[in-house]
Amino acid sequence: MRLKFNKRTVVIAGSIFIIGLMVFEMFAYGALQAFRPSTVKTELPKEQIVNYEITFDQENQLMAQGITLLKFYYTANCLNCTDQKTFLEYLVNQYKGVFFLEEIQSSKIVDYPTLIISSANNEPVTLEGADYSQILDKLCDLMPQPPVEFRCAVRNV
């Protein structure tokens, strides 16, 4: 006995097969996700001032929380660095939850300390040998919501 397939029967069977395959794929994906290990949440440092570089994931997590990252590179024999370091530490301690400071002692011999400011809204900006006013100006430009005490609106006038 020979089966006869007309064009309509082949199209219907093919459509049912494709729909069944899509439904199976949907349930299989859900089942695989249920048995997949959950993603590990990146643990953030307890302090807001650290003397090492944090990981890329930690940086992203901090910036997602609206925190502005300050990376301060300096050398041990740098005379100008102590004032900037003290100023940056003051900012971080004064405005809790606004800044995160990485103090990284570099082995390169440089005349000026380097500060890299990163926030979620902007590309990182590098300042070399900047004074307090220049640092505050850049923070006003880069921060999503700068503290009122920075007087950012008055700075641009």
N, C-alpha and C positions, 0 to 999 in steps of 0.2 A: 504494500500500500504506500502510495506516494503522497506526502503532504503538500498541499498547495498553499503558498503564501502570496497573498496579493500585496500590493504596495501599501495599502492602508494598515494592514496587520503588522507589517514590518515597522512602520513609523510609530504605531502605538506601542509596540513591544520595546522599541529603542527608547522612546520617551519614558516609559515606565522604568526601564533599566537605569537611565540617567538620573531620574528623580530618586529612585531607591539608593543609588550610589551617593547622591548628595545628602540624603537623610542619614545614611550609615556614617558618612564622613563627619557630619555634625555631632553625632553621638560619640563616635570614636575620639574626636578631638576633646570633647568634654570629659570623657573617661580618662584620657591620657593626662589632662591637666589636673585631675583629681589626685593622681598618683605621683605627679611631678613634685619634687621638693620645693617648698616655698622659698621665695627669694629672701636672702638674708639682709636685714636692714643694717646699713652702715652705722657703726657706733661713732658718735661724735666725742671729741675730747671734753672732759669736764670743765677745764679752764678755758677762758677766752683769750689767754696769752700763752703761746707755746713756743719752744725754742727749736722746732723742727718743721719740716714741710708736711702738711697733711695730704691725704690722698685726693685724687680727682673726684671720687665719689663723695668724700666728705665736703669738699669745696662746693660741689653742686647742691648737696643737701643744705648746707648753710645758706647759700645764695637763694635757694628756693624758699627759705624761711625769711627772706628779706634782709639778711645780715650782709654787711659790706666787709669784704676781706681785705686786709692790709698785710702785704708781704714785705718785710723790711730786711734787706740784705746789707750787712756791714762787715767790716774787718775788725780784728782785735785792737789794732793800733790806730784806728780812725779817731781823730780828735773831735770832728764835727758830729759824730754818730751819737754820742751820749745825750746831747740835748734833744735830738730828734727822737731817739728811743724813749726818753722820759716823756716827751710830749705825746707820742703815740700811746704809750702805756696809760697816761692820764686820760686820753680820749676813751680808750677801751673801758677803763674802770669807772669813768664818769657816766658813760652812756652804755649801761649794761644791756646786752641783747641787740645792740645796734652794730657793733664792730667785732671782728675776730682778727687777732694779730698773730702773725707768724714772724718770730725774730730768728733770722738765720745768719749765723756767723759764717762768712765766706772765707775761703783760703786765698782768693784772688786779692791782689793789692790794688786798691782803688782809692782815689782821693775823696770821693763823695759817696755817701750811702745811697742806696737805691730803694725806692718804695714803689711797689706795684699795687694799685688799687683796683679791685674787681667787685662788680655788683651784677645782679641778675639782669638789669636793664641795658647794660653797656659793655663794650669791649674793655679789657683791662688797659689801664693807663700807667705808664712808667714815668716816675719822677726821679731825677738824679740831683742830689744836693739841694733839694727844695727847702725853703724856709716855711715857717708856720702858716703864713698868709697864703702861700702857693698851695700848700697841702689842703687848707680849708676851702680854697677856691675850687680845687679839683673834687673834693668831697661834695661840695654843693652841686657841682655839675653831674656827678655820677650816682649819688645816693637816690634811691626811690623816694624817701621822705626824710630829708635832713632835719636834724633837731632845730627847733626855733632859735636856740641860743647861737647858732652859727650865723644868723642874720644873712642868709643867702640872698634874699630879695634886695637887701641894701648893698650887698657886695657888687652886684651887676650894674648898679646905677652910676 
